[in-house]
């Protein structure tokens, strides 16, 4: 058996045996990314909808800024969060650095602009069609935001999935603020980078396979739920 085949064989052996190390890393990855996406949904979706519906000076500038922040370099976000959470930083007393909580903060800062930008575009398109109707019905600004968010809820799954994809594939920021500590802050992406540099390719490949399968499964589930909801509720 060639070295290439042997590496993949060892990787799938790890998966088949439900290796404890793999399971621990995957569980932490899901916890951190799930928490970041939940926070991103609570912040990013209303923020994007408010920008779409609102009328205020600098709206265009804010929209451009949000769109530009979709491509924020993760290492820059990691350094900024590190400075805020370090002992000399304003939040150093919280003791969050090198913890899953710090990783959640970093990932949230990365996914919020992405989710807000997608939401703004989706809601803005719907607002253009229903603005006059909602104004005639004397809907307040906030009522319009919540109504449009509810009306676009199926389409906004795209924003949530985009945020999830960015969170789960993140390496730089979580490496800086989490430290990639074994058994404490090691997630799939940082473990893949570390194990590849160490030459432990079977573990790196096993984690990569799990990461891809999780993302594909979540996208398939969201696709099925969206179509089911649209058929049932319109």
Phi and psi in degrees as GROMACS dihedral restraints (atoms count N, CA, C in turn):
[ dihedral_restraints ]
;  ai    aj    ak    al  type     phi  dphi    fc
    3     4     5     6     1   -70.6    20    10
    4     5     6     7     1   163.6    20    10
    6     7     8     9     1   -61.9    20    10
    7     8     9    10     1   -35.6    20    10
    9    10    11    12     1   -62.4    20    10
   10    11    12    13     1   -49.3    20    10
   12    13    14    15     1   -66.1    20    10
   13    14    15    16     1   -38.7    20    10
   15    16    17    18     1   -64.1    20    10
   16    17    18    19     1   -37.2    20    10
   18    19    20    21     1   -63.1    20    10
   19    20    21    22     1   -46.8    20    10
   21    22    23    24     1   -68.3    20    10
   22    23    24    25     1   -35.3    20    10
   24    25    26    27     1   -63.2    20    10
   25    26    27    28     1   -43.1    20    10
   27    28    29    30     1   -65.6    20    10
   28    29    30    31     1   -36.7    20    10
   30    31    32    33     1   -63.4    20    10
   31    32    33    34     1   -45.7    20    10
   33    34    35    36     1   -73.1    20    10
   34    35    36    37     1   -24.1    20    10
   36    37    38    39     1   -65.9    20    10
   37    38    39    40     1   -41.6    20    10
   39    40    41    42     1   -60.5    20    10
   40    41    42    43     1   -41.9    20    10
   42    43    44    45     1   -68.1    20    10
   43    44    45    46     1   -42.0    20    10
   45    46    47    48     1   -67.1    20    10
   46    47    48    49     1   -30.7    20    10
   48    49    50    51     1   -88.8    20    10
   49    50    51    52     1     3.5    20    10
   51    52    53    54     1    50.9    20    10
   52    53    54    55     1    54.1    20    10
   54    55    56    57     1   -52.2    20    10
   55    56    57    58     1   133.9    20    10
   57    58    59    60     1   -61.4    20    10
   58    59    60    61     1   -41.2    20    10
   60    61    62    63     1   -61.9    20    10
   61    62    63    64     1   -45.6    20    10
   63    64    65    66     1   -61.7    20    10
   64    65    66    67     1   -46.6    20    10
   66    67    68    69     1   -61.7    20    10
   67    68    69    70     1   -40.8    20    10
   69    70    71    72     1   -64.9    20    10
   70    71    72    73     1   -43.7    20    10
   72    73    74    75     1   -66.6    20    10
   73    74    75    76     1   -42.9    20    10
   75    76    77    78     1   -64.1    20    10
   76    77    78    79     1   -42.9    20    10
   78    79    80    81     1   -61.5    20    10
   79    80    81    82     1   -43.8    20    10
   81    82    83    84     1   -66.7    20    10
   82    83    84    85     1   -38.3    20    10
   84    85    86    87     1   -59.6    20    10
   85    86    87    88     1   -45.6    20    10
   87    88    89    90     1   -65.5    20    10
   88    89    90    91     1   -38.8    20    10
   90    91    92    93     1   -64.4    20    10
   91    92    93    94     1   -48.0    20    10
   93    94    95    96     1   -66.9    20    10
   94    95    96    97     1   -50.7    20    10
   96    97    98    99     1   -66.1    20    10
   97    98    99   100     1   -38.3    20    10
   99   100   101   102     1   -62.6    20    10
  100   101   102   103     1   -43.0    20    10
  102   103   104   105     1   -65.7    20    10
  103   104   105   106     1   -40.4    20    10
  105   106   107   108     1   -64.6    20    10
  106   107   108   109     1   -41.9    20    10
  108   109   110   111     1   -69.4    20    10
  109   110   111   112     1   -36.7    20    10
  111   112   113   114     1   -62.3    20    10
  112   113   114   115     1   -45.1    20    10
  114   115   116   117     1   -66.5    20    10
  115   116   117   118     1   -40.2    20    10
  117   118   119   120     1   -61.9    20    10
  118   119   120   121     1   -36.7    20    10
  120   121   122   123     1   -66.8    20    10
  121   122   123   124     1   -43.4    20    10
  123   124   125   126     1   -67.1    20    10
  124   125   126   127     1   -29.9    20    10
  126   127   128   129     1   -97.7    20    10
  127   128   129   130     1   -49.2    20    10
  129   130   131   132     1   -69.1    20    10
  130   131   132   133     1   -42.2    20    10
  132   133   134   135     1   -66.4    20    10
  133   134   135   136     1   -50.1    20    10
  135   136   137   138     1   -63.0    20    10
  136   137   138   139     1   -36.5    20    10
  138   139   140   141     1   -62.1    20    10
  139   140   141   142     1   -47.4    20    10
  141   142   143   144     1   -62.4    20    10
  142   143   144   145     1   -40.9    20    10
  144   145   146   147     1   -67.3    20    10
  145   146   147   148     1   -38.4    20    10
  147   148   149   150     1   -64.5    20    10
  148   149   150   151     1   -40.0    20    10
  150   151   152   153     1   -65.4    20    10
  151   152   153   154     1   -39.5    20    10
  153   154   155   156     1   -66.1    20    10
  154   155   156   157     1   -40.8    20    10
  156   157   158   159     1   -88.3    20    10
  157   158   159   160     1   -31.5    20    10
  159   160   161   162     1   -67.5    20    10
  160   161   162   163     1   155.1    20    10
  162   163   164   165     1  -125.6    20    10
  163   164   165   166     1   106.0    20    10
  165   166   167   168     1  -154.7    20    10
  166   167   168   169     1   155.8    20    10
  168   169   170   171     1   -62.1    20    10
  169   170   171   172     1   136.9    20    10
  171   172   173   174     1    85.3    20    10
  172   173   174   175     1    11.6    20    10
  174   175   176   177     1   -60.7    20    10
  175   176   177   178     1   -44.5    20    10
  177   178   179   180     1   -63.7    20    10
  178   179   180   181     1   -41.2    20    10
  180   181   182   183     1   -63.2    20    10
  181   182   183   184     1   -42.5    20    10
  183   184   185   186     1   -64.4    20    10
  184   185   186   187     1   -39.5    20    10
  186   187   188   189     1   -62.7    20    10
  187   188   189   190     1   -44.1    20    10
  189   190   191   192     1   -63.9    20    10
  190   191   192   193     1   -39.7    20    10
  192   193   194   195     1   -64.3    20    10
  193   194   195   196     1   -44.4    20    10
  195   196   197   198     1   -62.1    20    10
  196   197   198   199     1   -43.1    20    10
  198   199   200   201     1   -63.1    20    10
  199   200   201   202     1   -40.2    20    10
  201   202   203   204     1   -66.3    20    10
  202   203   204   205     1   -33.2    20    10
  204   205   206   207     1   -75.3    20    10
  205   206   207   208     1    -8.2    20    10
  207   208   209   210     1   -60.6    20    10
  208   209   210   211     1   -29.7    20    10
  210   211   212   213     1  -102.8    20    10
  211   212   213   214     1    27.5    20    10
  213   214   215   216     1   -53.9    20    10
  214   215   216   217     1   128.6    20    10
  216   217   218   219     1   -63.7    20    10
  217   218   219   220     1   126.8    20    10
  219   220   221   222     1   -64.1    20    10
  220   221   222   223     1   -33.7    20    10
  222   223   224   225     1   -67.4    20    10
  223   224   225   226     1   -33.0    20    10
  225   226   227   228     1   -66.2    20    10
  226   227   228   229     1   -44.4    20    10
  228   229   230   231     1   -60.5    20    10
  229   230   231   232     1   -41.4    20    10
  231   232   233   234     1   -61.0    20    10
  232   233   234   235     1   -43.4    20    10
  234   235   236   237     1   -65.4    20    10
  235   236   237   238     1   -42.2    20    10
  237   238   239   240     1   -63.1    20    10
  238   239   240   241     1   -47.1    20    10
  240   241   242   243     1   -62.8    20    10
  241   242   243   244     1   -39.6    20    10
  243   244   245   246     1   -58.2    20    10
  244   245   246   247     1   -46.0    20    10
  246   247   248   249     1   -63.3    20    10
  247   248   249   250     1   -39.1    20    10
  249   250   251   252     1   -69.9    20    10
  250   251   252   253     1   -33.2    20    10
  252   253   254   255     1   -97.6    20    10
  253   254   255   256     1    -8.2    20    10
  255   256   257   258     1   -68.3    20    10
  256   257   258   259     1   167.8    20    10
  258   259   260   261     1   -59.4    20    10
  259   260   261   262     1   -33.5    20    10
  261   262   263   264     1   -86.6    20    10
  262   263   264   265     1    -3.8    20    10
  264   265   266   267     1   -84.5    20    10
  265   266   267   268     1   168.7    20    10
  267   268   269   270     1   -64.9    20    10
  268   269   270   271     1   -23.8    20    10
  270   271   272   273     1  -113.9    20    10
  271   272   273   274     1    21.1    20    10
  273   274   275   276     1   -62.9    20    10
  274   275   276   277     1   -28.7    20    10
  276   277   278   279     1   -67.1    20    10
  277   278   279   280     1   -15.8    20    10
  279   280   281   282     1   -75.3    20    10
  280   281   282   283     1   -19.1    20    10
  282   283   284   285     1    65.6    20    10
  283   284   285   286     1    34.2    20    10
  285   286   287   288     1   -89.0    20    10
  286   287   288   289     1   -19.2    20    10
  288   289   290   291     1   -61.1    20    10
  289   290   291   292     1   143.5    20    10
  291   292   293   294     1    59.9    20    10
  292   293   294   295     1    44.1    20    10
  294   295   296   297     1  -139.6    20    10
  295   296   297   298     1   161.3    20    10
  297   298   299   300     1   -57.8    20    10
  298   299   300   301     1   -31.5    20    10
  300   301   302   303     1   -62.1    20    10
  301   302   303   304     1   -41.1    20    10
  303   304   305   306     1   -64.3    20    10
  304   305   306   307     1   -37.0    20    10
  306   307   308   309     1   -66.8    20    10
  307   308   309   310     1   -37.9    20    10
  309   310   311   312     1   -63.4    20    10
  310   311   312   313     1   -42.4    20    10
  312   313   314   315     1   -60.2    20    10
  313   314   315   316     1   -47.2    20    10
  315   316   317   318     1   -62.6    20    10
  316   317   318   319     1   -45.6    20    10
  318   319   320   321     1   -67.1    20    10
  319   320   321   322     1   -35.5    20    10
  321   322   323   324     1   -62.7    20    10
  322   323   324   325     1   -42.8    20    10
  324   325   326   327     1   -63.0    20    10
  325   326   327   328     1   -27.1    20    10
  327   328   329   330     1   -81.4    20    10
  328   329   330   331     1   -35.4    20    10
  330   331   332   333     1   -87.9    20    10
  331   332   333   334     1   -25.5    20    10
  333   334   335   336     1   -59.8    20    10
  334   335   336   337     1   -49.6    20    10
  336   337   338   339     1   -61.6    20    10
  337   338   339   340     1   -38.0    20    10
  339   340   341   342     1   -63.3    20    10
  340   341   342   343     1   -48.3    20    10
  342   343   344   345     1   -68.8    20    10
  343   344   345   346     1   -36.4    20    10
  345   346   347   348     1   -67.0    20    10
  346   347   348   349     1   -40.6    20    10
  348   349   350   351     1   -65.8    20    10
  349   350   351   352     1   -43.3    20    10
  351   352   353   354     1   -66.1    20    10
  352   353   354   355     1   -42.8    20    10
  354   355   356   357     1   -62.2    20    10
  355   356   357   358     1   -42.7    20    10
  357   358   359   360     1   -57.2    20    10
  358   359   360   361     1   -43.8    20    10
  360   361   362   363     1   -67.7    20    10
  361   362   363   364     1   -43.2    20    10
  363   364   365   366     1   -63.9    20    10
  364   365   366   367     1   -48.9    20    10
  366   367   368   369     1   -68.8    20    10
  367   368   369   370     1   -37.0    20    10
  369   370   371   372     1   -61.8    20    10
  370   371   372   373     1   -38.9    20    10
  372   373   374   375     1   -64.3    20    10
  373   374   375   376     1   -40.9    20    10
  375   376   377   378     1   -73.2    20    10
  376   377   378   379     1   -38.1    20    10
  378   379   380   381     1   -60.8    20    10
  379   380   381   382     1   -35.5    20    10
  381   382   383   384     1   -63.2    20    10
  382   383   384   385     1   -28.6    20    10
  384   385   386   387     1   -87.3    20    10
  385   386   387   388     1   -31.9    20    10
  387   388   389   390     1  -113.5    20    10
  388   389   390   391     1     4.0    20    10
  390   391   392   393     1   -57.6    20    10
  391   392   393   394     1   -49.2    20    10
  393   394   395   396     1   -63.8    20    10
  394   395   396   397     1   -40.6    20    10
  396   397   398   399     1   -63.7    20    10
  397   398   399   400     1   -44.1    20    10
  399   400   401   402     1   -67.8    20    10
  400   401   402   403     1   -35.6    20    10
  402   403   404   405     1   -68.6    20    10
  403   404   405   406     1   -38.7    20    10
  405   406   407   408     1   -63.2    20    10
  406   407   408   409     1   -36.4    20    10
  408   409   410   411     1   -78.3    20    10
  409   410   411   412     1     2.6    20    10
  411   412   413   414     1    60.2    20    10
  412   413   414   415     1    39.0    20    10
  414   415   416   417     1   -72.2    20    10
  415   416   417   418     1   135.1    20    10
  417   418   419   420     1   -71.3    20    10
  418   419   420   421     1   169.9    20    10
  420   421   422   423     1   -58.1    20    10
  421   422   423   424     1   -46.1    20    10
  423   424   425   426     1   -70.1    20    10
  424   425   426   427     1   -37.0    20    10
  426   427   428   429     1   -61.5    20    10
  427   428   429   430     1   -38.5    20    10
  429   430   431   432     1   -65.0    20    10
  430   431   432   433     1   -41.8    20    10
  432   433   434   435     1   -61.0    20    10
  433   434   435   436     1   -50.2    20    10
  435   436   437   438     1   -67.2    20    10
  436   437   438   439     1   -36.4    20    10
  438   439   440   441     1   -65.2    20    10
  439   440   441   442     1   -44.3    20    10
  441   442   443   444     1   -69.5    20    10
  442   443   444   445     1   -36.2    20    10
  444   445   446   447     1   -62.1    20    10
  445   446   447   448     1   -41.9    20    10
  447   448   449   450     1   -66.7    20    10
  448   449   450   451     1   -40.9    20    10
  450   451   452   453     1   -67.1    20    10
  451   452   453   454     1   -32.0    20    10
  453   454   455   456     1   -97.8    20    10
  454   455   456   457     1    11.4    20    10
  456   457   458   459     1   -56.7    20    10
  457   458   459   460     1   -35.0    20    10
  459   460   461   462     1   -71.3    20    10
  460   461   462   463     1   -42.5    20    10
  462   463   464   465     1   -67.6    20    10
  463   464   465   466     1   -29.3    20    10
  465   466   467   468     1   -74.5    20    10
  466   467   468   469     1    -6.7    20    10
  468   469   470   471     1   -58.7    20    10
  469   470   471   472     1   -29.3    20    10
  471   472   473   474     1   -61.1    20    10
  472   473   474   475     1   -42.4    20    10
  474   475   476   477     1   -64.4    20    10
  475   476   477   478     1   -42.6    20    10
  477   478   479   480     1   -64.6    20    10
  478   479   480   481     1   -43.0    20    10
  480   481   482   483     1   -67.0    20    10
  481   482   483   484     1   -37.4    20    10
  483   484   485   486     1   -62.8    20    10
  484   485   486   487     1   -42.3    20    10
  486   487   488   489     1   -63.9    20    10
  487   488   489   490     1   -40.8    20    10
  489   490   491   492     1   -64.0    20    10
  490   491   492   493     1   -42.3    20    10
  492   493   494   495     1   -62.5    20    10
  493   494   495   496     1   -41.4    20    10
  495   496   497   498     1   -68.4    20    10
  496   497   498   499     1   -41.0    20    10
  498   499   500   501     1   -63.7    20    10
  499   500   501   502     1   -45.8    20    10
  501   502   503   504     1   -74.1    20    10
  502   503   504   505     1   -23.0    20    10
  504   505   506   507     1   -95.1    20    10
  505   506   507   508     1     2.4    20    10
  507   508   509   510     1   -71.4    20    10
  508   509   510   511     1   138.1    20    10
  510   511   512   513     1  -124.3    20    10
  511   512   513   514     1   -57.3    20    10
  513   514   515   516     1   -57.2    20    10
  514   515   516   517     1   -53.0    20    10
  516   517   518   519     1   -64.9    20    10
  517   518   519   520     1   -45.1    20    10
  519   520   521   522     1   -70.2    20    10
  520   521   522   523     1   -26.8    20    10
  522   523   524   525     1   -67.2    20    10
  523   524   525   526     1   -40.6    20    10
  525   526   527   528     1   -71.4    20    10
  526   527   528   529     1   -48.3    20    10
  528   529   530   531     1   -87.7    20    10
  529   530   531   532     1   -20.5    20    10
  531   532   533   534     1   -96.5    20    10
  532   533   534   535     1   -29.4    20    10
  534   535   536   537     1    83.0    20    10
  535   536   537   538     1    -4.3    20    10
  537   538   539   540     1    53.4    20    10
  538   539   540   541     1    47.7    20    10
  540   541   542   543     1   -83.1    20    10
  541   542   543   544     1   127.1    20    10
  543   544   545   546     1   -60.9    20    10
  544   545   546   547     1   126.7    20    10
  546   547   548   549     1    80.6    20    10
  547   548   549   550     1    -1.4    20    10
  549   550   551   552     1  -129.0    20    10
  550   551   552   553     1   -51.3    20    10
  552   553   554   555     1  -132.9    20    10
  553   554   555   556     1    19.8    20    10
  555   556   557   558     1   -89.4    20    10
  556   557   558   559     1   116.6    20    10
  558   559   560   561     1  -109.0    20    10
  559   560   561   562     1   179.2    20    10
  561   562   563   564     1   -61.0    20    10
  562   563   564   565     1   -46.7    20    10
  564   565   566   567     1   -67.2    20    10
  565   566   567   568     1   -43.4    20    10
  567   568   569   570     1   -69.8    20    10
  568   569   570   571     1   -34.8    20    10
  570   571   572   573     1   -66.5    20    10
  571   572   573   574     1   -39.2    20    10
  573   574   575   576     1   -61.6    20    10
  574   575   576   577     1   -44.8    20    10
  576   577   578   579     1   -62.7    20    10
  577   578   579   580     1   -43.3    20    10
  579   580   581   582     1   -68.4    20    10
  580   581   582   583     1   -48.1    20    10
  582   583   584   585     1   -67.1    20    10
  583   584   585   586     1   -32.2    20    10
  585   586   587   588     1   -66.2    20    10
  586   587   588   589     1   -42.1    20    10
  588   589   590   591     1   -67.1    20    10
  589   590   591   592     1   -28.9    20    10
  591   592   593   594     1   -81.6    20    10
  592   593   594   595     1   -15.6    20    10
  594   595   596   597     1    92.5    20    10
  595   596   597   598     1     6.5    20    10
  597   598   599   600     1   -87.8    20    10
  598   599   600   601     1    73.1    20    10
  600   601   602   603     1   -68.5    20    10
  601   602   603   604     1   -35.8    20    10
  603   604   605   606     1   -56.5    20    10
  604   605   606   607     1   -44.6    20    10
  606   607   608   609     1   -66.7    20    10
  607   608   609   610     1   -40.1    20    10
  609   610   611   612     1   -62.4    20    10
  610   611   612   613     1   -43.5    20    10
  612   613   614   615     1   -68.1    20    10
  613   614   615   616     1   -40.8    20    10
  615   616   617   618     1   -59.3    20    10
  616   617   618   619     1   -44.3    20    10
  618   619   620   621     1   -67.3    20    10
  619   620   621   622     1   -37.1    20    10
  621   622   623   624     1   -63.5    20    10
  622   623   624   625     1   -41.0    20    10
  624   625   626   627     1   -62.8    20    10
  625   626   627   628     1   -44.7    20    10
  627   628   629   630     1   -61.6    20    10
  628   629   630   631     1   -43.6    20    10
  630   631   632   633     1   -60.0    20    10
  631   632   633   634     1   -46.3    20    10
  633   634   635   636     1   -64.7    20    10
  634   635   636   637     1   -43.3    20    10
  636   637   638   639     1   -63.0    20    10
  637   638   639   640     1   -42.1    20    10
  639   640   641   642     1   -62.4    20    10
  640   641   642   643     1   -46.8    20    10
  642   643   644   645     1   -63.6    20    10
  643   644   645   646     1   -43.5    20    10
  645   646   647   648     1   -64.8    20    10
  646   647   648   649     1   -40.7    20    10
  648   649   650   651     1   -65.4    20    10
  649   650   651   652     1   -42.0    20    10
  651   652   653   654     1   -65.9    20    10
  652   653   654   655     1   -39.8    20    10
  654   655   656   657     1   -65.5    20    10
  655   656   657   658     1   -40.8    20    10
  657   658   659   660     1   -64.5    20    10
  658   659   660   661     1   -41.2    20    10
  660   661   662   663     1   -63.9    20    10
  661   662   663   664     1   -44.9    20    10
  663   664   665   666     1   -63.5    20    10
  664   665   666   667     1   -39.9    20    10
  666   667   668   669     1   -61.8    20    10
  667   668   669   670     1   -44.8    20    10
  669   670   671   672     1   -66.0    20    10
  670   671   672   673     1   -42.7    20    10
  672   673   674   675     1   -64.7    20    10
  673   674   675   676     1   -39.6    20    10
  675   676   677   678     1   -63.1    20    10
  676   677   678   679     1   -45.5    20    10
  678   679   680   681     1   -69.7    20    10
  679   680   681   682     1   -36.4    20    10
  681   682   683   684     1   -64.3    20    10
  682   683   684   685     1   -44.1    20    10
  684   685   686   687     1   -66.4    20    10
  685   686   687   688     1   -38.7    20    10
  687   688   689   690     1   -67.3    20    10
  688   689   690   691     1   -35.3    20    10
  690   691   692   693     1   -70.1    20    10
  691   692   693   694     1   -36.1    20    10
  693   694   695   696     1   -83.5    20    10
  694   695   696   697     1   -42.0    20    10
  696   697   698   699     1  -107.1    20    10
  697   698   699   700     1   -12.5    20    10
